[in-house]
Amino acid sequence: MQQVLFRIPIRIDGWLPNGIPIYGFGAMLFLTFLLVTWLACRRAAKEGISKEFMQDLAMWLFIGGIVGARLSSVILEGVPLWQFFMIWDGGLILYGSIIGGLLTYLVFYFLVIRRRGISAWKLTDAAVPCFALGICLGRIGCLLNGCCYGSVACPDCPQIHFPFSSPARLVLVQEGLQTAAGFSMDDNAADRRSVGAVDPNSPAARSGLQAGDVIVQADGQPIASYKELQDYLGRNWPRGKNDLALTVKRGPNEVNLPSFRPLTLGLHPTQLYESISMLLLFGLLLAYYPFRRNPGELAGIVMAGYGIHRYLNELLRADPRPIGFERYISVILVGLGVALWIWRRYMQPASSASVAPPSHLAARSLAGTSR
């Protein structure tokens, strides 16, 4: 996880004292858009669709998808409306993005696609592999941001430990599954800033923190009460900051402890599961493309494939989100995808244009005939 990749050294007092942050989630979103648009243009050219047209469509779908993802987050997750444009903080629901993209596509279809006589099914088959690749890369952005995380993993399961600035850490602390930074406070001490116990295997213990220490500073900021410590380690924690340095009072002396990096419990790496799953789906779509009987079959495969993956992946996720909404949509998506594939594959006359082999396969066929 790396919420802030780097900072541009342009400082503005009172607003950007540390420079302009370049967030991992936003950077991956931007790079994904560029790569997916480039690939979509190349694939569309094979279907006789111009690059300029595909670039225009990609821009409109991107905007519609972001609006849909953000609106669904506002409606279903209670994100304040004034934070609507703060997409670098996350808060994007993928199924909301899909719905927003589909609605945008329908508008674009009636205003542009139909008037130009472009085959919507060919356009779809050119675009859907890019959809799978886009999710694959987008989930890497989720991993960098620390969102869309999994539940606590079993000891023998693949797992990932997130750093202090991750959203998972706050949720795990609220649910009582772990302490904020590897130590707990002594509720019975006269000074509530006193450390009660320290996990012997935690980075806090390796930094030298001991039971009975009284925390008087955190990252150089004076801590006058337990509430100030709680606020600093909770909602006031700076985004992208993962290390913590404590100054403690031990007997008559104050001791500056070296900084340490607290970690969460091991969680299922659901972001990586989705990236791997979508990369496999992307490969399947490319491999199946030469064998389709009719345009539109790839759309059915990607709908069913993603729906199955998403339903299973939801069983491992633990981040706050509209679980019922996403599971129901997954089931509906699988049903619609299977029905669409059967319809395009078996209930439509085979299109001779769609089954024409790629140029290199055609060349091999002719070479074999000449022998």
C-alpha positions as CSV (number, residue, x, y, z in Angstrom):
1,M,0.0,0.0,0.0
2,Q,1.3,3.5,-0.9
3,Q,-1.4,6.1,-0.7
4,V,1.0,8.9,-1.7
5,L,3.5,8.0,-4.4
6,F,5.4,11.2,-4.2
7,R,5.0,14.9,-3.7
8,I,5.6,17.8,-6.1
9,P,7.7,20.3,-4.1
10,I,5.3,23.2,-4.5
11,R,4.3,24.3,-1.0
12,I,1.4,26.6,-0.1
13,D,1.2,27.6,3.6
14,G,-2.0,26.6,5.3
15,W,-3.1,24.4,2.3
16,L,-0.3,22.3,1.0
17,P,2.6,22.7,3.5
18,N,4.3,19.5,2.3
19,G,3.8,20.0,-1.4
20,I,1.3,18.6,-3.9
21,P,0.6,14.9,-3.2
22,I,0.3,12.4,-6.1
23,Y,-2.0,9.7,-4.9
24,G,-1.5,6.1,-5.9
25,F,-5.2,5.5,-6.6
26,G,-5.5,8.6,-8.8
27,A,-2.3,7.8,-10.7
28,M,-3.4,4.2,-11.4
29,L,-6.8,5.5,-12.5
30,F,-5.2,7.9,-15.0
31,L,-2.7,5.3,-16.3
32,T,-5.5,2.7,-16.7
33,F,-7.6,5.2,-18.7
34,L,-4.6,5.9,-21.1
35,L,-3.7,2.2,-21.6
36,V,-7.3,1.0,-22.0
37,T,-8.1,3.7,-24.5
38,W,-5.0,2.9,-26.5
39,L,-5.9,-0.8,-26.6
40,A,-9.6,-0.1,-27.4
41,C,-8.5,2.0,-30.4
42,R,-6.3,-0.7,-31.7
43,R,-9.0,-3.3,-31.3
44,A,-11.7,-1.1,-32.9
45,A,-9.5,-0.5,-35.9
46,K,-9.8,-4.3,-36.6
47,E,-13.5,-3.9,-36.7
48,G,-13.3,-0.9,-39.1
49,I,-14.0,1.7,-36.4
50,S,-11.9,4.9,-36.4
51,K,-9.5,5.7,-33.6
52,E,-10.9,9.2,-33.2
53,F,-14.4,7.8,-32.7
54,M,-13.2,5.3,-30.1
55,Q,-11.3,8.1,-28.2
56,D,-14.5,10.2,-28.0
57,L,-16.5,7.2,-26.7
58,A,-13.8,6.3,-24.2
59,M,-13.8,9.9,-22.8
60,W,-17.6,9.9,-22.4
61,L,-17.7,6.4,-20.8
62,F,-14.9,7.5,-18.4
63,I,-16.9,10.5,-17.3
64,G,-20.2,8.6,-17.1
65,G,-18.5,5.8,-15.1
66,I,-17.0,8.2,-12.6
67,V,-20.2,10.0,-12.1
68,G,-22.1,6.7,-11.7
69,A,-19.5,5.3,-9.2
70,R,-19.6,8.5,-7.2
71,L,-23.3,8.9,-7.1
72,S,-23.8,5.3,-6.0
73,S,-21.2,6.0,-3.2
74,V,-23.2,9.1,-2.1
75,I,-26.5,7.2,-2.1
76,L,-25.4,3.8,-0.7
77,E,-22.4,4.7,1.5
78,G,-23.5,8.2,2.7
79,V,-20.5,10.0,1.3
80,P,-21.2,13.8,1.8
81,L,-22.3,15.5,-1.4
82,W,-19.7,18.2,-1.0
83,Q,-17.0,15.5,-1.4
84,F,-18.4,14.4,-4.7
85,F,-15.4,15.5,-6.8
86,M,-12.8,14.2,-4.3
87,I,-12.3,10.9,-6.2
88,W,-8.6,10.7,-5.0
89,D,-10.0,9.7,-1.6
90,G,-11.7,6.6,-3.1
91,G,-15.4,6.1,-2.6
92,L,-16.1,4.7,-6.0
93,I,-18.4,1.7,-6.3
94,L,-17.6,-0.4,-9.4
95,Y,-21.1,-1.5,-10.2
96,G,-22.2,2.1,-10.0
97,S,-19.5,2.9,-12.5
98,I,-20.8,0.1,-14.8
99,I,-24.4,1.4,-14.5
100,G,-23.2,5.0,-15.2
101,G,-21.1,3.8,-18.2
102,L,-24.0,1.9,-19.6
103,L,-26.4,4.9,-19.4
104,T,-23.8,7.1,-21.0
105,Y,-23.3,4.5,-23.8
106,L,-27.1,4.4,-24.4
107,V,-27.1,8.2,-24.9
108,F,-24.0,8.0,-27.1
109,Y,-25.6,5.2,-29.1
110,F,-28.8,7.2,-30.0
111,L,-26.9,10.4,-30.6
112,V,-23.8,9.2,-32.5
113,I,-23.4,5.4,-33.0
114,R,-26.7,4.7,-34.7
115,R,-26.5,7.7,-37.0
116,R,-23.0,6.6,-38.2
117,G,-24.2,3.1,-38.9
118,I,-21.6,1.5,-36.6
119,S,-22.3,-2.0,-35.4
120,A,-22.9,-1.8,-31.7
121,W,-22.1,-5.5,-31.3
122,K,-18.7,-5.2,-33.0
123,L,-18.0,-2.1,-31.0
124,T,-18.9,-4.1,-27.8
125,D,-16.5,-6.9,-28.7
126,A,-13.7,-4.5,-29.3
127,A,-14.3,-2.8,-25.9
128,V,-15.1,-5.6,-23.4
129,P,-11.5,-7.0,-23.2
130,C,-10.4,-3.5,-22.3
131,F,-13.0,-3.5,-19.5
132,A,-11.4,-6.6,-17.9
133,L,-7.9,-5.1,-18.3
134,G,-9.2,-1.9,-16.8
135,I,-10.5,-3.6,-13.6
136,C,-7.2,-5.6,-13.4
137,L,-5.2,-2.4,-13.3
138,G,-7.8,-0.4,-11.3
139,R,-7.6,-2.9,-8.4
140,I,-3.9,-2.2,-8.1
141,G,-4.9,1.3,-7.4
142,C,-7.3,0.0,-4.7
143,L,-4.3,-1.9,-3.2
144,L,-2.2,1.2,-3.2
145,N,-5.0,3.1,-1.6
146,G,-5.8,0.4,1.0
147,C,-9.5,0.2,0.1
148,C,-11.6,-2.8,-1.0
149,Y,-9.7,-4.9,1.5
150,G,-10.5,-8.4,2.7
151,S,-11.5,-9.9,6.0
152,V,-9.0,-11.4,8.5
153,A,-7.2,-14.3,6.8
154,C,-6.7,-17.7,8.4
155,P,-3.1,-18.5,9.4
156,D,-2.4,-20.7,6.3
157,C,-4.2,-18.4,3.8
158,P,-2.4,-15.8,1.6
159,Q,-2.6,-12.5,3.5
160,I,-1.4,-9.0,3.4
161,H,-0.6,-6.6,6.3
162,F,-1.7,-3.0,5.7
163,P,0.2,0.0,7.2
164,F,-1.1,2.6,9.7
165,S,-2.8,4.9,7.2
166,S,-5.1,2.2,5.7
167,P,-8.8,2.3,6.2
168,A,-8.7,-1.3,7.3
169,R,-6.8,-0.3,10.4
170,L,-9.5,2.0,11.7
171,V,-12.2,-0.7,11.1
172,L,-10.3,-3.4,12.8
173,V,-9.7,-1.2,15.8
174,Q,-13.4,-0.2,16.0
175,E,-14.4,-3.9,15.9
176,G,-12.0,-4.7,18.7
177,L,-9.9,-7.1,16.6
178,Q,-6.6,-5.3,17.2
179,T,-5.1,-2.2,18.9
180,A,-4.3,0.9,16.9
181,A,-0.6,0.6,17.0
182,G,0.4,-2.6,18.7
183,F,-0.2,-1.5,22.3
184,S,-3.1,-0.8,24.7
185,M,-3.5,1.8,27.4
186,D,-3.9,1.2,31.1
187,D,-7.5,2.3,32.0
188,N,-6.9,2.0,35.7
189,A,-3.8,4.2,35.8
190,A,-4.0,7.7,37.3
191,D,-2.6,9.1,34.1
192,R,-4.6,7.6,31.2
193,R,-1.7,8.2,28.9
194,S,0.0,5.2,30.5
195,V,0.7,2.1,28.3
196,G,-1.0,-1.0,29.7
197,A,0.4,-3.8,27.5
198,V,2.6,-4.1,24.4
199,D,2.3,-6.9,21.8
200,P,5.7,-8.6,22.1
201,N,5.7,-9.3,18.3
202,S,4.7,-5.8,17.3
203,P,6.9,-3.1,15.7
204,A,6.0,-1.0,18.9
205,A,7.8,-3.5,21.1
206,R,10.8,-3.5,18.8
207,S,11.0,0.2,19.1
208,G,11.4,-0.1,22.8
209,L,7.9,0.8,24.1
210,Q,7.2,-0.8,27.5
211,A,4.2,-1.3,29.8
212,G,4.0,1.6,32.2
213,D,5.5,4.2,29.8
214,V,3.5,7.5,29.7
215,I,3.1,8.8,26.2
216,V,3.9,12.6,26.2
217,Q,4.5,13.2,22.5
218,A,3.5,11.6,19.2
219,D,5.5,12.6,16.2
220,G,6.7,15.7,18.1
221,Q,3.2,16.8,19.0
222,P,2.5,17.2,22.8
223,I,-0.1,14.7,24.1
224,A,-1.8,16.3,27.2
225,S,-4.6,13.7,27.6
226,Y,-5.8,10.3,26.5
227,K,-8.3,11.9,24.3
228,E,-5.6,13.8,22.4
229,L,-3.7,10.6,21.8
230,Q,-6.9,8.8,20.7
231,D,-7.8,11.6,18.3
232,Y,-4.3,11.7,16.8
233,L,-4.1,8.0,16.3
234,G,-7.7,8.0,14.9
235,R,-9.5,10.5,12.7
236,N,-6.7,13.1,12.7
237,W,-4.1,10.7,11.3
238,P,-2.5,12.2,8.1
239,R,-3.2,10.4,4.9
240,G,-0.2,8.5,3.5
241,K,1.8,8.6,6.8
242,N,2.6,5.2,8.1
243,D,5.3,5.7,10.7
244,L,4.8,6.7,14.4
245,A,7.4,8.1,16.7
246,L,6.6,8.3,20.4
247,T,8.2,10.2,23.3
248,V,7.5,8.6,26.6
249,K,8.1,9.4,30.3
250,R,9.8,6.5,31.9
251,G,10.4,7.2,35.6
252,P,11.9,10.7,35.9
253,N,13.2,10.7,32.3
254,E,11.7,11.4,28.9
255,V,12.8,8.9,26.3
256,N,12.6,9.5,22.5
257,L,11.8,6.1,20.9
258,P,12.7,5.4,17.3
259,S,9.9,5.6,14.8
260,F,8.1,2.4,13.9
261,R,5.5,1.3,11.3
262,P,2.4,-0.4,12.8
263,L,0.6,-3.0,10.7
264,T,-2.8,-4.5,10.6
265,L,-3.7,-8.2,11.1
266,G,-3.2,-10.3,8.0
267,L,-6.1,-9.8,5.6
268,H,-7.2,-11.6,2.4
269,P,-5.6,-9.8,-0.5
270,T,-8.9,-9.3,-2.4
271,Q,-7.6,-6.5,-4.6
272,L,-4.9,-8.9,-5.9
273,Y,-7.4,-11.7,-6.3
274,E,-9.5,-9.5,-8.6
275,S,-6.5,-8.3,-10.5
276,I,-5.4,-11.8,-11.2
277,S,-8.9,-13.0,-12.0
278,M,-9.5,-10.1,-14.5
279,L,-6.1,-10.7,-16.1
280,L,-7.1,-14.3,-16.7
281,L,-10.5,-13.2,-18.0
282,F,-8.7,-10.7,-20.3
283,G,-6.6,-13.6,-21.7
284,L,-9.7,-15.7,-22.2
285,L,-11.5,-13.0,-24.1
286,L,-8.5,-12.5,-26.5
287,A,-8.2,-16.2,-27.0
288,Y,-11.9,-16.7,-27.7
289,Y,-12.2,-13.7,-30.1
290,P,-11.2,-15.6,-33.3
291,F,-13.7,-18.4,-32.5
292,R,-16.8,-16.4,-32.0
293,R,-19.7,-17.0,-34.4
294,N,-21.3,-13.6,-34.0
295,P,-20.3,-10.2,-32.5
296,G,-21.6,-9.8,-29.0
297,E,-20.4,-13.1,-27.6
298,L,-17.5,-11.5,-25.8
299,A,-19.9,-9.2,-23.9
300,G,-21.8,-12.3,-22.5
301,I,-18.5,-13.9,-21.4
302,V,-17.3,-10.8,-19.6
303,M,-20.6,-10.3,-17.9
304,A,-20.8,-13.9,-16.6
305,G,-17.1,-14.1,-15.8
306,Y,-17.0,-10.9,-13.8
307,G,-20.3,-11.7,-12.0
308,I,-19.0,-15.1,-10.9
309,H,-15.7,-13.6,-9.7
310,R,-17.3,-10.7,-7.9
311,Y,-19.8,-12.9,-6.1
312,L,-17.1,-15.2,-4.8
313,N,-14.7,-12.3,-3.9
314,E,-17.5,-10.6,-1.9
315,L,-17.3,-13.6,0.5
316,L,-13.8,-12.5,1.4
317,R,-14.2,-8.7,1.5
318,A,-14.7,-6.8,4.7
319,D,-14.7,-3.1,3.8
320,P,-17.8,-1.1,4.4
321,R,-20.0,-1.2,1.3
322,P,-23.5,-2.1,0.1
323,I,-23.0,-5.9,0.2
324,G,-26.5,-6.9,-0.8
325,F,-26.6,-4.5,-3.7
326,E,-23.3,-5.9,-5.1
327,R,-24.2,-9.6,-4.6
328,Y,-27.6,-9.2,-6.2
329,I,-26.1,-7.4,-9.2
330,S,-23.5,-10.1,-9.5
331,V,-26.2,-12.8,-9.7
332,I,-28.2,-10.8,-12.2
333,L,-25.0,-10.1,-14.3
334,V,-24.2,-13.9,-14.5
335,G,-27.7,-14.7,-15.7
336,L,-27.8,-11.9,-18.3
337,G,-24.3,-12.8,-19.5
338,V,-25.1,-16.5,-20.0
339,A,-28.4,-15.6,-21.8
340,L,-26.6,-13.1,-24.0
341,W,-23.9,-15.5,-25.0
342,I,-26.4,-18.3,-25.9
343,W,-28.5,-15.8,-27.9
344,R,-25.5,-14.4,-29.9
345,R,-23.9,-17.9,-30.3
346,Y,-26.7,-20.2,-31.1
347,M,-29.9,-18.1,-31.8
348,Q,-28.5,-15.8,-34.5
349,P,-27.3,-16.6,-38.0
350,A,-23.5,-17.0,-38.1
351,S,-21.8,-13.8,-39.3
352,S,-19.1,-14.6,-41.9
353,A,-17.3,-11.5,-41.0
354,S,-17.0,-12.5,-37.4
355,V,-15.5,-15.9,-38.0
356,A,-12.8,-14.8,-40.5
357,P,-9.5,-15.9,-39.0
358,P,-6.8,-13.4,-38.1
359,S,-4.4,-12.6,-40.9
360,H,-1.5,-14.8,-39.6
361,L,-3.9,-17.8,-39.4
362,A,-5.2,-17.2,-42.9
363,A,-1.7,-17.0,-44.2
364,R,-0.9,-20.4,-42.6
365,S,-4.0,-21.9,-44.1
366,L,-3.1,-20.7,-47.6
367,A,0.4,-22.0,-47.2
368,G,-0.9,-25.4,-46.2
369,T,-3.2,-25.5,-49.3
370,S,-0.3,-24.6,-51.7
371,R,1.6,-27.7,-50.6
